[in-house]
Each structure stands twice: as structure tokens, then as C-alpha cells.
Amino acid sequence: MKQVLLAFGFSFFSSLVQADTLRFAVTTSFENSGLADVLLPEIEADLGLDIQLLVVGTGQALRLGEAGDVDAILVHSRTAEDSFVAQGFGTHRREIMYNDFVLIGPTDDPARVRASDSAVDAAKRLAMSQQIYVSRGDQSGTHKAELNIWRDAGMEPDDFGPWYRSVGAGMGAALNTATAMDAYILSDRASWLNFQNKGGLALLYAGDPALFNQYAFLPVNPDRHSSVRFDLATKLENWLVSKKAALLIDGYTIHGTQLFVFNGVGG
């Protein structure tokens, strides 16, 4: 049975691990999108694995991998992933699927984000209007993507005023905060489409190549941590790039909209 854990310390996990248990750190957007509920039962049935799913931001998932507290991770921040592998914490990086980030905000759009001609232009409009903006602020892949956009626009969030609200939370919690405050927020498309508490918010801007959102699988290096189950991580990786996984990922829709696009290459 899948175990889903949302917490801040995982050093005790080694005592919980059993012979066929795989410790798998995934982004909150993977869980919030609903795709985990589609894939995990099939993975467990096909491979006979008990998946211990740790739902965290990309930054924390990478730290868990560095500490050897998980066997594999699924994250979405290319620069951080490349660094993880280059430093020897991961054996390699393998692309699995992608979607995109989207800018969400009040339907009446006082910052006029709908009229933006780029993600940078949208950022400038938000800063100029000083309408309330909710940032995840948790060093997740989504947060890192947001920071890149601000910096490409020549701005640093540390210089912003009270209109910029950093909440240090996962995607679902951050979206709930944005709904409560009638605020702007950057979300991955899948989490937004699966989000039930939209309130007065709407998707206002998408389509800039800068908003591309690639997810990748990284097995943790067993040479760094002898407790790592690289054999199980390899089984999971092979399943994630299989034809069955491709069909499930591409076939996952909400109200007729496809949430992810498979781009893994089978071995």
C-alpha cells in the first residue's frame, strides 16, 4: 500500500523500510495534480513494490536524496537536478514528462496580466501594479521557476513590498492562500486544473517557452549511501518510461484537457 508523507524530517525512515519498499520523493505538484493516484496503484501492482511516497518541494526532495533518505526522486528544476548528478548524489537524470507553468489571478485582472506578451512582461505588470501575489517561497521547482522570471525582468523579490506574500508552502496550500486573498500566483497547469477551490481566480497567462515545466527521475547514488535500493529504483525507472506509463500519463485528463505529456525514452 502506498504511504504518503508530508513532513520536514525523514531521518527515521530507514527503520520503516522493508524488503520491497521504495522510498520515493516527489514534488507536491505531482501529488496535487492527481497523477500520483493514477500511476502508483499500477506501479505497485506491476512491480510488487510498496511505494513510500514523500511529497515535498523540489529543493527538499534533493536534500533527501543527498542524505540518502530516499531511493529516487521525481522533480522539476533542471539546474538543480544537473548539480545533484554532477556532485555524485544521483547516478543520472532521466526525463519522464512535461507540462507548463501558468499565471493565475483574479478574474477581473487589475494588473492586466492577460495583455502580457511574455512571462517577463507579466512579471513587470505585477510589480508595477503591486497587486497581491502569492509565492510558494519553498525552493520548489515552481518557486525556482518564478524566481527566474523575476530575475529575467531585472527584479529581486527581496526588494518587494507587502504585496509579495511568500508562504513557504506546497502548491495546493499556496493556491488555497491565493484564492482566499484573491491574489496572483504561478502554478503548474496540472495542479491548477485539478484544484477544486478556484474561487474568483482564473488562468490569465500561459504559452511562453520560459514556462516550460519538465519532470525528471533521478535515482540516488548507492555508492554514497549503502541503504539506497538502487535495484528498486531501476525497476521503477524502467516502468516510468514504458509504453504503459506513456499511455497513462498522456491519457490523464481533467474535463477533456491533457495535464502532462510523456517524453521518456524507453530503454
VENVEN-V125678 format. One record per helix or strand of 3 or more residues. SS is the DSSP state (H for helix, E for strand). FROM is the first residue (numbers start at 1). TO is the last residue. If there is no record, write none. Layout:
ss=SS from=FROM to=TO
ss=SS from=FROM to=TO
//
This chain:
ss=E from=3 to=5
ss=H from=11 to=15
ss=E from=21 to=27
ss=H from=28 to=32
ss=H from=35 to=47
ss=E from=50 to=56
ss=H from=58 to=67
ss=E from=72 to=75
ss=H from=78 to=86
ss=E from=94 to=106
ss=H from=113 to=115
ss=H from=119 to=129
ss=E from=133 to=135
ss=H from=141 to=152
ss=H from=157 to=159
ss=E from=164 to=166
ss=H from=171 to=181
ss=E from=184 to=188
ss=H from=189 to=194
ss=E from=201 to=205
ss=H from=209 to=211
ss=E from=212 to=220
ss=H from=230 to=240
ss=H from=243 to=250
//
